[in-house]
Amino acid sequence: MKVVVTGSSNGIGKAIALKFLEENHQVIGIDIDKQTIVNDNYTHIQESILSDKLPDISNVDILINNAGVQNSEDDIDVNLKGTINITEKYGLQDNIKSILFMASLSATTGAEFPRYVASKGGMVSYMKYVAGEVAKYKATSNSISAGGVLTDLNKHIIDDDKLYEAVLNETLLHKWASPEEIADLTYYLTIINKSITGQDIIIDNGESMKYNFIW
């Protein structure tokens, strides 16, 4: 299948792109950062998801909206408006099989930066709208809301023993998810799943049972 992954150069997005490549899919990555994946089945587009210069890509089967920013003045523009821009360009068409949105646990708990929370909450609502739009193509639309994930974005927490222990204590399982776990769930929801649609799937090691935000 032809898979478009935004934010494919680092973190969760890179893990997702690598997962689909391992399963022999054709992957097109879109990221403002330069290419970090070398694979014959991978094509990199270095561009913002807000750009009006994004190239046409025909017959996209799977769209994964992963790109985003955190704790900036651009959270709503990039995370929500950029995601809508990408979805309208590549997702709302009759070849689509599945669209996946990378939301956040904070969309449910509200326990994070205000613009980020608003952008991810809006993304979940938009995902539900998209589910209605692509149903006529027998396609699915879902979102993943992760709690803590072991990525460079959270490096300042992971590298601080006291802070890291504090956030782990905010989960029931006393751990965070790996990017590969998120990638596996993404693969299930977009390739294997045929009946789940319009749903926000939480993967948080029980973090949502406690609700405290530590940064």
C-alpha positions as CSV (number, residue, x, y, z in Angstrom):
1,M,0.0,0.0,0.0
2,K,1.0,3.6,-0.5
3,V,1.4,5.2,3.0
4,V,1.9,8.9,3.8
5,V,3.4,9.6,7.2
6,T,3.8,13.2,8.5
7,G,6.6,14.0,11.0
8,S,8.5,11.0,9.7
9,S,12.1,12.1,10.5
10,N,12.0,11.6,14.3
11,G,10.3,9.9,17.2
12,I,6.9,8.3,16.8
13,G,6.6,9.3,13.1
14,K,10.0,7.6,12.3
15,A,9.0,4.5,14.2
16,I,5.7,4.3,12.2
17,A,7.5,4.8,8.9
18,L,10.0,2.1,9.7
19,K,7.2,-0.3,10.8
20,F,5.4,0.1,7.4
21,L,8.6,-0.3,5.5
22,E,9.4,-3.5,7.4
23,E,6.0,-4.7,6.2
24,N,6.9,-3.9,2.6
25,H,4.7,-0.9,2.1
26,Q,5.6,2.2,0.1
27,V,6.1,5.1,2.5
28,I,6.2,8.8,1.7
29,G,7.3,10.9,4.6
30,I,6.6,14.6,5.0
31,D,8.6,16.6,7.5
32,I,10.2,20.0,7.9
33,D,13.4,18.2,9.0
34,K,15.7,16.5,6.5
35,Q,15.5,12.8,5.7
36,T,16.7,10.3,8.3
37,I,15.4,7.1,6.7
38,V,17.3,5.3,3.9
39,N,15.2,2.7,2.2
40,D,14.3,2.0,-1.4
41,N,10.6,2.1,-0.6
42,Y,10.9,5.5,1.2
43,T,10.4,8.9,-0.4
44,H,11.0,12.1,1.7
45,I,9.3,15.4,1.2
46,Q,10.9,18.2,3.3
47,E,8.0,20.6,3.7
48,S,5.7,22.0,6.4
49,I,2.3,20.4,6.7
50,L,0.9,23.9,6.5
51,S,2.4,24.5,3.1
52,D,0.4,25.2,0.0
53,K,3.4,23.8,-2.1
54,L,2.9,20.2,-1.1
55,P,3.2,17.9,-4.1
56,D,0.3,15.9,-5.5
57,I,0.5,12.2,-4.5
58,S,-1.9,9.9,-6.3
59,N,-3.7,6.9,-4.9
60,V,-2.8,7.3,-1.2
61,D,-4.1,4.2,0.7
62,I,-3.1,5.1,4.2
63,L,-2.6,8.6,5.8
64,I,-1.0,9.0,9.2
65,N,-1.2,12.5,10.6
66,N,1.6,12.5,13.1
67,A,3.5,15.8,12.7
68,G,3.1,18.3,15.4
69,V,4.6,20.8,17.8
70,Q,4.3,21.3,21.6
71,N,4.2,24.3,23.9
72,S,4.6,27.0,21.2
73,E,2.5,29.8,19.7
74,D,2.1,27.6,16.6
75,D,0.4,24.6,18.4
76,I,-3.0,25.2,17.0
77,D,-1.8,26.2,13.5
78,V,0.5,23.3,13.0
79,N,-1.3,20.5,15.0
80,L,-4.8,21.3,13.9
81,K,-4.8,23.5,10.8
82,G,-1.8,21.6,9.3
83,T,-3.5,18.3,10.0
84,I,-6.6,19.5,8.2
85,N,-4.5,20.7,5.3
86,I,-2.8,17.3,4.9
87,T,-6.1,15.4,5.3
88,E,-8.0,17.4,2.7
89,K,-5.1,17.1,0.2
90,Y,-4.3,13.3,0.6
91,G,-7.0,11.7,2.7
92,L,-10.4,12.7,1.4
93,Q,-10.4,10.8,-1.8
94,D,-11.9,7.5,-3.1
95,N,-8.7,5.4,-2.9
96,I,-8.3,6.0,0.9
97,K,-8.4,2.9,3.1
98,S,-7.6,4.4,6.5
99,I,-6.6,7.7,8.2
100,L,-4.9,7.9,11.6
101,F,-4.5,11.0,13.7
102,M,-1.8,11.2,16.5
103,A,-3.7,13.0,19.2
104,S,-2.7,13.0,22.9
105,L,-4.0,11.9,26.2
106,S,-4.2,15.6,27.1
107,A,-7.2,15.8,24.7
108,T,-9.0,13.8,27.3
109,T,-7.4,15.0,30.6
110,G,-6.7,18.6,29.7
111,A,-3.4,18.2,31.7
112,E,-0.9,20.0,29.5
113,F,-0.1,23.3,27.8
114,P,-3.3,25.2,26.8
115,R,-2.8,25.6,23.1
116,Y,-1.5,22.0,22.8
117,V,-4.6,20.7,24.7
118,A,-6.9,22.7,22.4
119,S,-5.1,21.6,19.3
120,K,-5.3,17.9,20.2
121,G,-8.9,18.1,21.4
122,G,-9.8,19.7,18.1
123,M,-7.9,16.9,16.3
124,V,-10.1,14.3,18.0
125,S,-13.2,16.1,17.0
126,Y,-11.9,16.5,13.4
127,M,-11.1,12.8,13.3
128,K,-14.7,12.0,14.0
129,Y,-15.8,14.3,11.2
130,V,-13.4,12.6,8.9
131,A,-14.8,9.2,9.9
132,G,-18.1,10.3,8.5
133,E,-16.6,11.7,5.3
134,V,-14.6,8.6,4.4
135,A,-17.3,6.0,5.4
136,K,-18.6,6.2,1.8
137,Y,-15.2,4.7,0.7
138,K,-15.5,1.9,3.4
139,A,-12.5,3.6,5.0
140,T,-11.7,4.0,8.7
141,S,-10.6,7.1,10.6
142,N,-9.3,6.9,14.2
143,S,-6.9,8.7,16.5
144,I,-4.3,7.5,19.1
145,S,-4.0,9.4,22.3
146,A,-0.8,8.5,23.9
147,G,0.4,9.3,27.4
148,G,4.1,9.5,28.1
149,V,6.3,8.1,25.2
150,L,10.1,7.6,25.2
151,T,11.1,10.1,22.6
152,D,13.7,12.9,22.3
153,L,10.8,15.4,22.9
154,N,10.7,14.1,26.5
155,K,14.5,13.8,26.9
156,H,14.7,16.4,29.6
157,I,12.4,14.3,31.7
158,I,13.9,10.9,30.9
159,D,17.4,12.1,31.7
160,D,16.4,13.5,35.1
161,D,16.1,10.6,37.5
162,K,13.9,12.5,40.0
163,L,11.6,13.9,37.3
164,Y,11.3,10.6,35.4
165,E,10.4,8.8,38.6
166,A,7.7,11.4,39.3
167,V,6.1,10.9,35.9
168,L,6.3,7.1,36.1
169,N,4.5,7.4,39.5
170,E,1.7,9.0,37.6
171,T,1.0,5.8,35.7
172,L,-0.5,2.6,37.0
173,L,2.1,0.4,35.2
174,H,5.1,2.6,36.2
175,K,6.4,2.9,32.7
176,W,6.0,4.9,29.5
177,A,5.3,3.5,26.0
178,S,8.0,3.1,23.4
179,P,7.6,4.6,19.9
180,E,7.5,1.1,18.5
181,E,4.4,0.3,20.6
182,I,2.7,3.3,19.1
183,A,3.8,2.2,15.6
184,D,2.4,-1.3,16.2
185,L,-1.0,0.1,17.3
186,T,-0.9,2.4,14.3
187,Y,-0.3,-0.5,12.0
188,Y,-3.2,-2.5,13.5
189,L,-5.7,0.4,13.3
190,T,-4.8,1.2,9.7
191,I,-4.0,-2.1,8.1
192,I,-5.6,-4.9,10.1
193,N,-8.6,-3.2,11.6
194,K,-11.7,-3.1,9.4
195,S,-14.4,-2.2,11.8
196,I,-13.1,0.4,14.4
197,T,-13.8,3.9,13.1
198,G,-14.5,7.3,14.7
199,Q,-12.7,6.2,17.9
200,D,-9.9,7.8,20.0
201,I,-7.7,5.0,21.3
202,I,-5.9,5.7,24.6
203,I,-2.5,4.1,25.2
204,D,-1.1,5.5,28.4
205,N,-0.1,2.8,30.9
206,G,-2.9,3.9,33.1
207,E,-1.8,7.6,33.3
208,S,-5.4,8.8,32.7
209,M,-6.4,7.3,36.1
210,K,-4.3,10.0,37.9
211,Y,-4.5,13.3,35.9
212,N,-1.5,15.2,37.2
213,F,0.7,17.0,34.7
214,I,4.5,17.1,35.4
215,W,6.9,18.8,33.1
